[in-house]
Amino acid sequence: MRLAVTLALAIGAAAISGAAQAQKGDNRFDGQWSVEVITRQGNCDRAYRYPIVVQNGAIRYGGTEAFSASGSVSQSGAVKGTISRGEQRAQVTGRVSGASGSGTWQTTTGCSGVWNAEKRG
């Protein structure tokens, strides 16, 4: 499994999960999201786009791989989260607003970069 997949989920999950957790039940962040991850530093895959699903404030990866994600978004839209798969871990920060979000990510193995997300449904 590529580290970029882990990072994509981290980014999308943190951005969306925190936003989704800001309210209980249905909220404006529920739905399908497309998350793009771009590596700026380190030996990680350059760029990928992955599906993320948010339902009733809970996030899940929209693909077939297994991940662990946690995170939160404040009422103002500030994103802070962590995603892991096995020994791989990424810290994610950024901001979501409406149907989009962006921020930065960093792994424990020295990779870092930026992310952006857009709501698709």
DSSP file (Angstrom, degrees, kcal/mol; ACC not computed):
  #  RESIDUE AA STRUCTURE BP1 BP2  ACC     N-H-->O    O-->H-N    N-H-->O    O-->H-N    TCO  KAPPA ALPHA  PHI   PSI    X-CA   Y-CA   Z-CA
    1    1 A M              0   0    0      0, 0.0     2,-0.1     0, 0.0     5,-0.0   0.000 360.0 360.0 360.0 132.1    0.0    0.0    0.0
    2    2 A R    >>  -     0   0    0      1,-0.1     4,-1.2    42,-0.0     3,-0.7  -0.448 360.0-129.7 -78.1 146.9    1.4    3.3   -1.0
    3    3 A L  H 3> S+     0   0    0      1,-0.2     4,-2.6     2,-0.2     5,-0.2   0.836 106.2  65.8 -62.0 -32.6    2.0    6.0    1.6
    4    4 A A  H 3> S+     0   0    0      1,-0.2     4,-2.9     2,-0.2    -1,-0.2   0.863  97.1  54.4 -60.5 -35.2    0.1    8.5   -0.6
    5    5 A V  H <> S+     0   0    0     -3,-0.7     4,-2.2     2,-0.2    -1,-0.2   0.933 109.1  48.2 -63.0 -43.8   -3.1    6.5   -0.1
    6    6 A T  H  X S+     0   0    0     -4,-1.2     4,-2.4     1,-0.2    -2,-0.2   0.921 113.0  48.2 -60.1 -44.0   -2.6    6.8    3.7
    7    7 A L  H  X S+     0   0    0     -4,-2.6     4,-2.8     2,-0.2     5,-0.2   0.898 108.0  54.2 -65.6 -40.8   -1.9   10.5    3.3
    8    8 A A  H  X S+     0   0    0     -4,-2.9     4,-2.8     1,-0.2     5,-0.3   0.931 111.5  44.7 -60.4 -45.1   -5.0   11.1    1.1
    9    9 A L  H  X S+     0   0    0     -4,-2.2     4,-3.5     2,-0.2     5,-0.4   0.917 111.4  54.3 -65.3 -40.9   -7.2    9.5    3.7
   10   10 A A  H  X S+     0   0    0     -4,-2.4     4,-2.6    -5,-0.2     5,-0.3   0.939 112.6  43.0 -56.6 -47.8   -5.5   11.4    6.5
   11   11 A I  H  X S+     0   0    0     -4,-2.8     4,-2.5     2,-0.2     5,-0.3   0.962 120.1  39.9 -65.7 -53.2   -6.1   14.7    4.7
   12   12 A G  H  X S+     0   0    0     -4,-2.8     4,-2.8    -5,-0.2     5,-0.4   0.917 117.7  49.2 -63.7 -42.5   -9.7   14.0    3.7
   13   13 A A  H  X S+     0   0    0     -4,-3.5     4,-3.7    -5,-0.3     5,-0.5   0.934 113.5  44.6 -64.6 -47.2  -10.5   12.3    6.9
   14   14 A A  H  X S+     0   0    0     -4,-2.6     4,-1.4    -5,-0.4     5,-0.4   0.937 117.1  45.7 -64.4 -45.1   -9.2   15.0    9.1
   15   15 A A  H  X S+     0   0    0     -4,-2.5     4,-0.9    -5,-0.3    -2,-0.2   0.925 125.4  30.8 -63.4 -44.3  -10.7   17.7    7.1
   16   16 A I  H  X S+     0   0    0     -4,-2.8     4,-3.1    -5,-0.3    -2,-0.2   0.874 116.1  55.1 -86.7 -38.5  -14.0   16.1    6.8
   17   17 A S  H  X S+     0   0    0     -4,-3.7     4,-2.6    -5,-0.4    56,-0.2   0.938 110.2  45.4 -64.7 -46.2  -14.2   14.1   10.0
   18   18 A G  H  X S+     0   0    0     -4,-1.4    55,-1.1    -5,-0.5     4,-0.8   0.922 115.2  48.1 -62.5 -42.7  -13.7   17.1   12.3
   19   19 A A  H >< S+     0   0    0     -4,-0.9     3,-0.8    -5,-0.4     4,-0.3   0.919 113.4  48.1 -62.5 -42.9  -16.1   19.1   10.3
   20   20 A A  H >< S+     0   0    0     -4,-3.1     3,-1.0     1,-0.2    -2,-0.2   0.847 108.7  54.1 -67.2 -33.2  -18.6   16.3   10.4
   21   21 A Q  H 3< S+     0   0    0     -4,-2.6    -1,-0.2     1,-0.2    -2,-0.2   0.610  85.4  83.8 -77.3 -10.5  -18.1   15.9   14.2
   22   22 A A  T << S+     0   0    0     -4,-0.8     2,-0.3    -3,-0.8    -1,-0.2   0.786 102.9  27.4 -62.6 -25.7  -18.8   19.6   14.8
   23   23 A Q  S <  S-     0   0    0     -3,-1.0     2,-0.3    -4,-0.3     4,-0.1  -0.943  85.3-117.7-132.9 155.5  -22.5   18.7   14.7
   24   24 A K  S    S-     0   0    0     -2,-0.3    33,-0.1     2,-0.1    32,-0.1  -0.674  77.9  -2.4 -89.9 149.1  -24.4   15.5   15.6
   25   25 A G  S    S+     0   0    0     31,-0.5    -2,-0.1    -2,-0.3    30,-0.0  -0.265 119.8   4.2  72.0-159.4  -26.5   13.8   12.9
   26   26 A D  S    S+     0   0    0     30,-0.2     2,-0.3    29,-0.1    -2,-0.1  -0.262  74.8 162.9 -58.3 142.5  -26.8   15.1    9.4
   27   27 A N    >   -     0   0    0     -4,-0.1     3,-1.7    -5,-0.0    29,-0.1  -0.946  53.7 -89.5-153.7 174.5  -24.7   18.2    8.7
   28   28 A R  T 3  S+     0   0    0     -2,-0.3    -8,-0.1     1,-0.3    -2,-0.1   0.617 120.0  58.6 -67.4 -12.9  -23.4   20.3    5.8
   29   29 A F  T 3  S+     0   0    0    -10,-0.2    -1,-0.3    -9,-0.1    -9,-0.2   0.525  79.1 110.9 -94.4  -6.0  -20.2   18.2    5.6
   30   30 A D    <   +     0   0    0     -3,-1.7     2,-0.3   -11,-0.1    25,-0.2  -0.396  55.2  57.7 -64.9 144.1  -22.0   14.9    5.0
   31   31 A G  E    S-A   54   0A   0     23,-3.1    23,-3.0    -2,-0.1     2,-0.4  -0.859  90.5 -36.3 135.8-167.3  -21.5   13.4    1.5
   32   32 A Q  E     -A   53   0A   0     -2,-0.3    88,-3.8    21,-0.2    89,-1.3  -0.789  52.3-168.9 -97.4 136.0  -18.8   12.3   -0.9
   33   33 A W  E     -AB  52 119A   0     19,-3.5    19,-2.6    -2,-0.4     2,-0.5  -0.925  17.0-145.4-124.5 147.8  -15.5   14.2   -1.1
   34   34 A S  E     -AB  51 118A   0     84,-2.8    84,-2.1    -2,-0.3     2,-0.5  -0.969  21.1-165.2-111.0 123.7  -12.6   14.0   -3.5
   35   35 A V  E     -AB  50 117A   0     15,-2.9    15,-2.6    -2,-0.5     2,-0.5  -0.937   6.1-162.2-117.3 126.3   -9.3   14.6   -1.8
   36   36 A E  E     -AB  49 116A   0     80,-3.0    80,-2.1    -2,-0.5     2,-0.4  -0.910   5.2-163.4-107.0 132.0   -6.0   15.4   -3.6
   37   37 A V  E     -AB  48 115A   0     11,-2.9    11,-1.7    -2,-0.5     2,-0.5  -0.955   3.9-170.7-115.6 130.1   -2.7   14.9   -1.9
   38   38 A I  E     -AB  47 114A   0     76,-2.8    76,-2.0    -2,-0.4     2,-0.4  -0.984  15.4-141.4-124.6 124.2    0.5   16.6   -3.2
   39   39 A T  E     + B   0 113A   0      7,-3.3    74,-0.3    -2,-0.5     3,-0.1  -0.705  23.8 170.5 -83.6 129.1    3.9   15.7   -1.8
   40   40 A R  E     +     0   0A   0     72,-2.6     2,-0.3    -2,-0.4    73,-0.2   0.629  68.2  21.6-107.2 -24.2    6.3   18.7   -1.6
   41   41 A Q  E    S+ B   0 112A   0     71,-2.1    71,-2.3     0, 0.0    -1,-0.3  -0.998  98.0  27.0-148.9 140.7    9.1   17.1    0.4
   42   42 A G  S    S-     0   0    0     -2,-0.3     2,-1.1    69,-0.2    69,-0.1  -0.287  91.5 -59.2 102.6 174.2   10.3   13.5    1.0
   43   43 A N  S    S+     0   0    0     66,-0.2     2,-0.3    -2,-0.1    -1,-0.1  -0.520  87.4 118.4 -96.8  65.2   10.3   10.2   -0.7
   44   44 A C  S    S-     0   0    0     -2,-1.1    -5,-0.1    68,-0.1    68,-0.0  -0.829  76.9 -72.1-122.5 163.2    6.5    9.7   -1.1
   45   45 A D        -     0   0    0     -2,-0.3    -6,-0.2     1,-0.1     3,-0.1  -0.275  47.0-126.7 -56.2 142.7    4.3    9.4   -4.1
   46   46 A R  S    S-     0   0    0      1,-0.2    -7,-3.3    -8,-0.1     2,-0.3   0.926  72.6 -16.5 -64.3 -53.7    4.0   12.7   -5.8
   47   47 A A  E     +A   38   0A   0     -9,-0.2     2,-0.3     2,-0.0    -9,-0.2  -0.981  59.2 168.1-158.8 141.8    0.2   13.2   -6.1
   48   48 A Y  E     -A   37   0A   0    -11,-1.7   -11,-2.9    -2,-0.3     2,-0.4  -0.977  21.2-143.0-149.7 159.4   -3.0   11.2   -5.8
   49   49 A R  E     +A   36   0A   0     -2,-0.3   -13,-0.2   -13,-0.2   -41,-0.0  -0.996  24.2 178.1-128.1 134.2   -6.8   11.8   -5.6
   50   50 A Y  E     -A   35   0A   0    -15,-2.6   -15,-2.9    -2,-0.4     2,-0.3  -0.949  28.4-111.2-137.4 153.4   -9.0    9.6   -3.4
   51   51 A P  E     -A   34   0A   0      0, 0.0    11,-2.4     0, 0.0    12,-0.4  -0.671  29.1-175.9 -85.7 137.6  -12.7    9.3   -2.4
   52   52 A I  E     -AC  33  61A   0    -19,-2.6   -19,-3.5    -2,-0.3     2,-0.4  -0.989   9.0-155.1-128.5 139.9  -13.8   10.0    1.2
   53   53 A V  E     -AC  32  60A   0      7,-3.1     7,-2.3    -2,-0.4     2,-0.5  -0.955   5.1-167.4-118.6 135.1  -17.4    9.6    2.5
   54   54 A V  E     +AC  31  59A   0    -23,-3.0   -23,-3.1    -2,-0.4     2,-0.4  -0.988  11.4 174.3-119.2 127.6  -18.9   11.4    5.4
   55   55 A Q  E >   - C   0  58A   0      3,-3.0     3,-2.3    -2,-0.5   -30,-0.1  -0.976  69.5 -17.7-138.2 122.2  -22.2   10.2    6.8
   56   56 A N  T 3  S-     0   0    0     -2,-0.4   -31,-0.5     1,-0.3   -30,-0.2   0.853 128.3 -52.6  51.5  38.8  -23.9   11.5    9.9
   57   57 A G  T 3  S+     0   0    0      1,-0.3     2,-0.4   -33,-0.1    -1,-0.3   0.314 115.7 114.5  84.4  -9.1  -20.6   13.1   11.0
   58   58 A A  E <   -C   55   0A   0     -3,-2.3    -3,-3.0   -38,-0.1     2,-0.3  -0.764  54.1-146.7 -96.2 141.1  -18.6    9.8   10.7
   59   59 A I  E     +C   54   0A   0     -2,-0.4     2,-0.3    -5,-0.2    -5,-0.2  -0.754  19.8 170.1-105.9 153.2  -15.9    9.5    8.0
   60   60 A R  E     -C   53   0A   0     -7,-2.3    -7,-3.1    -2,-0.3     2,-0.3  -0.980  39.8-100.9-154.1 153.3  -14.8    6.6    6.0
   61   61 A Y  E     -C   52   0A   0     -2,-0.3    -9,-0.2    -9,-0.2     6,-0.1  -0.572  25.0-146.3 -71.7 134.8  -12.6    5.9    3.1
   62   62 A G  S    S+     0   0    0    -11,-2.4   -10,-0.2    -2,-0.3    -1,-0.1   0.383  75.5  69.3 -85.7   4.0  -14.6    5.5   -0.1
   63   63 A G  S    S-     0   0    0    -12,-0.4    -2,-0.0     2,-0.2   -13,-0.0  -0.036  97.1 -92.1-103.1-153.0  -12.2    2.9   -1.5
   64   64 A T  S    S+     0   0    0     -2,-0.1     2,-0.2     2,-0.1    -2,-0.0   0.442  85.5  97.8-109.1  -1.7  -11.2   -0.6   -0.7
   65   65 A E  S    S-     0   0    0      1,-0.0     2,-0.5   -60,-0.0    -2,-0.2  -0.513  70.6-120.0 -89.0 157.2   -8.2   -0.2    1.7
   66   66 A A        +     0   0    0     -2,-0.2     2,-0.3     2,-0.0    -2,-0.1  -0.848  39.8 163.4 -99.8 129.3   -8.4   -0.3    5.5
   67   67 A F        -     0   0    0     -2,-0.5     2,-0.5    18,-0.1    18,-0.2  -0.897  33.5-134.0-136.4 164.1   -7.3    2.8    7.5
   68   68 A S  E     +D   84   0A   0     16,-2.5    16,-3.0    -2,-0.3     2,-0.4  -0.995  31.9 174.8-119.5 126.7   -7.6    4.3   10.9
   69   69 A A  E     +D   83   0A   0     -2,-0.5     2,-0.3    14,-0.2    14,-0.2  -0.983  10.6 167.2-135.2 143.9   -8.5    8.0   11.1
   70   70 A S  E     +D   82   0A   0     12,-2.7    12,-2.8    -2,-0.4     2,-0.3  -0.983  19.2 119.4-147.4 154.8   -9.3   10.5   13.8
   71   71 A G  E     -D   81   0A   0     -2,-0.3     2,-0.3    10,-0.3    10,-0.3  -0.963  35.1-131.2 168.4 176.2   -9.5   14.3   13.8
   72   72 A S  E     -D   80   0A   0      8,-2.8     8,-2.3    -2,-0.3     2,-0.4  -0.992   2.8-150.4-152.0 156.9  -11.6   17.3   14.4
   73   73 A V  E     -D   79   0A   0    -55,-1.1     6,-0.2    -2,-0.3    22,-0.1  -0.999  26.8-130.5-128.2 127.7  -12.7   20.6   12.9
   74   74 A S    >   -     0   0    0      4,-2.0     3,-2.2    -2,-0.4   -52,-0.1  -0.160  34.6 -95.9 -69.6 170.8  -13.5   23.5   15.2
   75   75 A Q  T 3  S+     0   0    0      1,-0.3    -1,-0.1     2,-0.1   -53,-0.0   0.766 128.8  56.1 -58.4 -24.8  -16.7   25.5   14.7
   76   76 A S  T 3  S-     0   0    0      2,-0.1    -1,-0.3    21,-0.0    -2,-0.0   0.508 125.0-103.4 -86.3  -3.7  -14.6   27.9   12.7
   77   77 A G    <   +     0   0    0     -3,-2.2    19,-2.0     1,-0.3     2,-0.2   0.504  65.2 155.3  97.9   5.5  -13.4   25.2   10.4
   78   78 A A  E     - E   0  95A   0     17,-0.2    -4,-2.0   -60,-0.1     2,-0.4  -0.505  31.3-147.1 -68.9 132.3   -9.9   24.6   11.7
   79   79 A V  E     +DE  73  94A   0     15,-3.5    15,-1.6    -6,-0.2     2,-0.3  -0.851  26.7 161.8-106.4 134.4   -8.8   21.0   10.9
   80   80 A K  E     +DE  72  93A   0     -8,-2.3    -8,-2.8    -2,-0.4     2,-0.3  -0.927  20.4 133.5-148.6 125.6   -6.5   18.9   13.0
   81   81 A G  E     -DE  71  92A   0     11,-2.4    11,-2.8    -2,-0.3     2,-0.3  -0.972  39.0-132.1-162.3 175.0   -6.2   15.1   12.7
   82   82 A T  E     -DE  70  91A   0    -12,-2.8   -12,-2.7    -2,-0.3     2,-0.4  -0.994  14.5-171.5-137.6 141.1   -4.2   11.9   12.4
   83   83 A I  E     -DE  69  90A   0      7,-2.1     7,-2.5    -2,-0.3     2,-0.3  -0.988   9.6-179.7-130.6 144.5   -4.4    9.0   10.0
   84   84 A S  E     -DE  68  89A   0    -16,-3.0   -16,-2.5    -2,-0.4     2,-0.3  -0.995  20.0-177.7-144.9 152.7   -2.5    5.7   10.2
   85   85 A R  E >  S- E   0  88A   0      3,-2.1     3,-2.0    -2,-0.3     2,-0.2  -0.881  74.3 -46.9-145.3 109.9   -2.2    2.5    8.4
   86   86 A G  T 3  S-     0   0    0     -2,-0.3   -18,-0.0     1,-0.3    -1,-0.0  -0.475 126.1 -17.4  62.4-128.0    0.1    0.0   10.1
   87   87 A E  T 3  S+     0   0    0     -2,-0.2     2,-0.3    -3,-0.1    -1,-0.3   0.552 116.1 101.0 -85.2  -8.9    3.3    1.9   11.1
   88   88 A Q  E <   +E   85   0A   0     -3,-2.0    -3,-2.1    19,-0.1     2,-0.3  -0.606  48.4 174.0 -82.5 136.0    2.6    4.8    8.7
   89   89 A R  E     -E   84   0A   0     -2,-0.3    19,-1.5    -5,-0.2     2,-0.4  -1.000  13.1-168.7-144.3 139.7    1.1    7.9   10.3
   90   90 A A  E     -EF  83 107A   0     -7,-2.5    -7,-2.1    -2,-0.3     2,-0.4  -0.994  13.3-146.3-131.3 137.4    0.4   11.4    9.1
   91   91 A Q  E     -EF  82 106A   0     15,-3.1    15,-1.9    -2,-0.4     2,-0.4  -0.860  22.6-163.2 -98.5 135.6   -0.6   14.6   11.0
   92   92 A V  E     +EF  81 105A   0    -11,-2.8   -11,-2.4    -2,-0.4     2,-0.3  -0.960  14.8 170.3-126.8 135.8   -3.0   16.8    9.1
   93   93 A T  E     +EF  80 104A   0     11,-2.4    11,-2.3    -2,-0.4     2,-0.3  -0.970  24.9  96.8-137.5 156.4   -3.9   20.5    9.6
   94   94 A G  E     -EF  79 103A   0    -15,-1.6   -15,-3.5    -2,-0.3     2,-0.3  -0.986  56.7 -81.0 163.8-152.6   -5.9   22.9    7.6
   95   95 A R  E     -EF  78 102A   0      7,-2.7     7,-2.2    -2,-0.3     2,-0.4  -0.996  21.3-159.3-151.1 140.9   -9.3   24.4    7.1
   96   96 A V  E     + F   0 101A   0    -19,-2.0     2,-0.3    -2,-0.3     5,-0.2  -0.924  12.5 172.8-118.9 150.1  -12.7   23.5    5.6
   97   97 A S  E >   - F   0 100A   0      3,-2.8     3,-1.6    -2,-0.4     2,-0.3  -0.902  60.0 -37.9-156.0 124.5  -15.4   25.9    4.6
   98   98 A G  T 3  S-     0   0    0     -2,-0.3    -2,-0.0     1,-0.2     0, 0.0  -0.432 125.7 -15.9  62.2-120.6  -18.6   25.0    2.7
   99   99 A A  T 3  S+     0   0    0     -2,-0.3    20,-2.7    20,-0.1     2,-0.3   0.057 126.0  58.0-107.8  23.3  -17.8   22.4    0.0
  100  100 A S  E <   +FG  97 118A   0     -3,-1.6    -3,-2.8    18,-0.2     2,-0.3  -0.967  51.5 176.8-147.7 164.8  -14.0   22.7    0.0
  101  101 A G  E     -FG  96 117A   0     16,-1.9    16,-2.5    -2,-0.3     2,-0.3  -0.984   1.7-178.3-160.7 162.7  -10.9   22.5    2.2
  102  102 A S  E     +FG  95 116A   0     -7,-2.2    -7,-2.7    -2,-0.3     2,-0.3  -0.981  18.1 122.4-160.1 163.6   -7.1   22.7    2.1
  103  103 A G  E     -FG  94 115A   0     12,-1.8    12,-2.0    -2,-0.3     2,-0.3  -0.967  47.4 -69.6 172.2-155.7   -4.1   22.4    4.3
  104  104 A T  E     -FG  93 114A   0    -11,-2.3   -11,-2.4    -2,-0.3     2,-0.3  -0.850  29.2-161.2-128.3 162.6   -0.9   20.6    5.0
  105  105 A W  E     -FG  92 113A   0      8,-1.9     8,-2.0    -2,-0.3     2,-0.3  -0.965   3.6-172.1-141.4 157.9    0.3   17.1    6.1
  106  106 A Q  E     -FG  91 112A   0    -15,-1.9   -15,-3.1    -2,-0.3     6,-0.2  -0.972  10.6-149.0-152.3 135.8    3.4   15.6    7.5
  107  107 A T  E >   -F   90   0A   0      4,-2.9     3,-0.9    -2,-0.3   -17,-0.2  -0.551  28.2-117.4-100.3 168.8    4.4   12.0    8.1
  108  108 A T  T 3  S+     0   0    0    -19,-1.5   -18,-0.1     1,-0.2    -1,-0.1   0.565 112.6  62.7 -77.0  -8.9    6.6   10.4   10.8
  109  109 A T  T 3  S-     0   0    0    -20,-0.3   -66,-0.2     2,-0.1    -1,-0.2   0.257 123.7 -94.6-101.9  11.2    8.9    9.3    7.9
  110  110 A G  S <  S+     0   0    0     -3,-0.9     2,-0.3     1,-0.3    -2,-0.1   0.494  81.6 127.8  95.5   3.7    9.8   12.8    6.7
  111  111 A C        +     0   0    0    -69,-0.1    -4,-2.9   -68,-0.1    -1,-0.3  -0.663  27.7 165.1 -89.9 150.6    7.3   13.4    3.9
  112  112 A S  E     +BG  41 106A   0    -71,-2.3   -72,-2.6    -2,-0.3   -71,-2.1  -0.978   5.7 127.4-155.9 165.1    5.2   16.5    3.8
  113  113 A G  E     -BG  39 105A   0     -8,-2.0    -8,-1.9    -2,-0.3     2,-0.3  -0.954  46.3 -67.5 175.8-156.9    3.0   18.4    1.5
  114  114 A V  E     -BG  38 104A   0    -76,-2.0   -76,-2.8    -2,-0.3     2,-0.3  -0.809  31.7-161.3-123.4 162.5   -0.4   20.0    0.8
  115  115 A W  E     -BG  37 103A   0    -12,-2.0   -12,-1.8    -2,-0.3     2,-0.3  -0.969   4.5-170.3-139.6 156.6   -3.9   18.7    0.4
  116  116 A N  E     -BG  36 102A   0    -80,-2.1   -80,-3.0    -2,-0.3     2,-0.3  -0.988   6.7-168.1-144.2 150.5   -7.2   20.0   -1.0
  117  117 A A  E     -BG  35 101A   0    -16,-2.5   -16,-1.9    -2,-0.3     2,-0.4  -0.981   4.4-169.8-137.7 146.9  -10.7   18.6   -0.9
  118  118 A E  E     -BG  34 100A   0    -84,-2.1   -84,-2.8    -2,-0.3     2,-0.3  -1.000  27.8-117.4-138.6 142.2  -13.9   19.2   -2.6
  119  119 A K  E     -B   33   0A   0    -20,-2.7   -86,-0.3    -2,-0.4   -20,-0.1  -0.593  27.1-179.5 -77.9 132.0  -17.4   17.9   -1.9
  120  120 A R              0   0    0    -88,-3.8   -87,-0.2    -2,-0.3    -1,-0.1   0.491 360.0 360.0-111.0  -8.4  -18.8   15.9   -4.8
  121  121 A G              0   0    0    -89,-1.3   -88,-0.1   -91,-0.1    -2,-0.1   0.372 360.0 360.0 175.2 360.0  -22.2   14.9   -3.4
